[in-house]
Every structure is written in structure tokens, then in C-alpha cells.
Amino acid sequence: MERELEQAMQAAIAKAREHMRAQFGGPFGAAIIYDNQVIAVGANSVLRDHDPSAHAEVNAIRLAGSVLGTHDLAGCTLYATGYPCPMCLSAIIWANIEFVYYGCDAQEAERIGFRDDFIYRFIEQGRSDTSVLTLRQLGQEEVLKLYEEYAATDSPRY
């Protein structure tokens, strides 16, 4: 177990360093292990891809899903250079990954200029800080019809 942990974290660090030095994104990398093997390594590529969702964990999850041919990554463990941001935490939970190892926490990332703290505050305050984001409900009746249509199908639920 210790060998896989070290191997996965080193892979995440190496990929993060590669992307950071190429100015693809920040110092964030992630590796996913399944069946004691590193199956996916991703790094932050926000700047290269012009995609604010191209975080290391999300990139690694996308790759792992492709490698395993499934959206369900139950049984996988994720190793990340930083504590996952709220978006990445959500992606990890949606992927059914149940265990994450991380190198540095959110406060350490904040000290080098990353701003996850205001998102955590926004969530904790019940989404009421309109200086961050304004949320308004619209079209509920029509969307409920769409939802009911989906509920009547036998499409897989995820």
C-alpha cells in the first residue's frame, strides 16, 4: 500500500510540475489508482485549454473513466497535490471515489494565490452572496415536465 501511495503521489507531482513549468496551469496534479495500478494522471490545464474546469482532479477523472470505460470509479483512490476545490470535490463524489490523499491544504494554496476560500464561504452562507454569484430560478414548470419525462424512462441513473 505504501508503495502505491508513494508512486501515485510522485506521478501527480511530476505531472503538476510539467504542466506548471509549461505554464498550462497551477501546481496541481492528480493520479488515480485502481487495482493497485496507476491508471490515470492529470494536471491542471486551465490556462492551456482556456477551460476553468480543467483542474487536475477533473482531468484525471475524465481519463480514468475513459481507461475503465465507465463513469463509476468506485474502487479507485485519488491522489492530489492539493486539497480538492469544491468543483473537484463534487466531481470526486459523483465519480464514486471514496478515498482521497492530498499533499497541501486549501490554506496553503491560498497563500500562493489560489482563491477557493470565497467559494467555500459562498456555499456555507447559503448561496446568498451576490458579489460572488446571483442565482435565480426560472422555467420551473417546463423543466419539471422534462424531469417527469425522464423519470418515466428506464434510462440508467447516475
N, C-alpha and C positions, 0 to 999 in steps of 0.2 A: 504494500500500500504506500509506504513512504517513497519508494522509487517512482511510482506512477505520479504521486503528488509533485515531487520534485521535477520530473520530466515534463509534466503538463505546465507547471508554473514557469519553468525555464522556456518552454515553447512560446507561452504567452508573452513573456518579457522580450524575447528575441523578436517576435513579430511586431510588438509595440515599438521597439527601438527602431526597427527597419522602417516602419511607417512614419514614425516621428522624425527621423533623420531625412526622409524623403519629403517631409512637410505635407504628408497626406492627412495628418490629424494629430491629436494629442497622444500622450504616453500611455495609451490604453490597449491592452491585448487580452485575449481570452482564448482558452483552449477547452475542448470538451472531450472527456474520456467516456468510452463505452466499452464494456467487457475488457477492462484493464488496458485499453489501447487508446492513444490519442487519435481521434477520428476527424477533428476539425480544429483549426487555429485561425482566429480572426484578429483584426486590429482595427482601430479607429481609422476610418477613411472619409470623414465628414468633409474635409477640405478638398480632397481629390475628386470625390464623387458629387460634390455640391449637394449633399444629402444629409440633413440634420439627424436622420435616423440611422446613419451608418456608423453606429457605435460598435466597439469590439465584440460585445456580447451578442448583439443582434446579428452581426456578420458571421460569428461562429455558429449561432443557432441556425441561420439560413444554410450554411454549409453542412452542418451535421444532419439537418433534415434531408438535404439532397443526398448525402452519403448513405443515410439509412433508409431513404425512400419513405419517410413518414414525417408528419407534423408532431407526433407524440414522442418526445425524448425522455420518457420515463426510463429510469435505469442509468441515465447519464449523469455525470458530475461536471460542473463548470468551474474553471479556474480563471480568475480575472486579476489583472494587475491593480484594479481599483474597485472599491465598493460600488456595486451596480447602481446607476442612477434610477429614478422612478420608471422611466420608459423601459430600461433593461430589466429591472425587477419584474415588471409586468410581462415582458416577453419570456423571461425565465419561468415564471409561474404558468403562463399559457402553454409553454412547451412541456410542462410537467417535470421539469428538472427539480429535484428535491434537495440538492445539496450544492452549495457554492463555497469555494475557498477564494478569499480576496487578499491582495497584498496590502494596500493602503486604504484608509477610510475616507469618508466624504470630506471631513475637515482637512485632511492632508491634501486632497485635490483642490479644495477651496483656497488653500494657501498658495497654490501655484496658478490660480486664476480661473478655476472652473466653478460654476455657479449653480450647482444642484440645490443649494440651500433654499433658494427662493421657491423652487418647485415643491420641496417638502413643506415649507410654510404654507403655500397655496393649498395644498391638499389638507393639511392639518386645520386650516381656518375654514374649511367647508366651501372652498372654491368661491370665496366672496371678495377676493382682492382683484378688483377690475383694473388695477395698474399692471397686473400680470396678464390677465385674460378675462374676457367677458363671455359668459355662456348664457344663451337664451334658447328656450325650447320653441320649436316651430314645426308645424305639419304633423302633429302627433296623431290625429285621426287617420290620415292617409298612411303614415308609417305603421300604425297598429294593424291596418289592413294587410300590409306587406308582411308583417310579423306573423299574423294569423295564417296567411297563405303558406308561409314557411313551416309553421307549426303543424300544418296538415300534411306535410310531406314526410317521407321516410328518409330524408337526407341525413347523413351522419352528423351528430352533434359533436362539437369540439369545444 
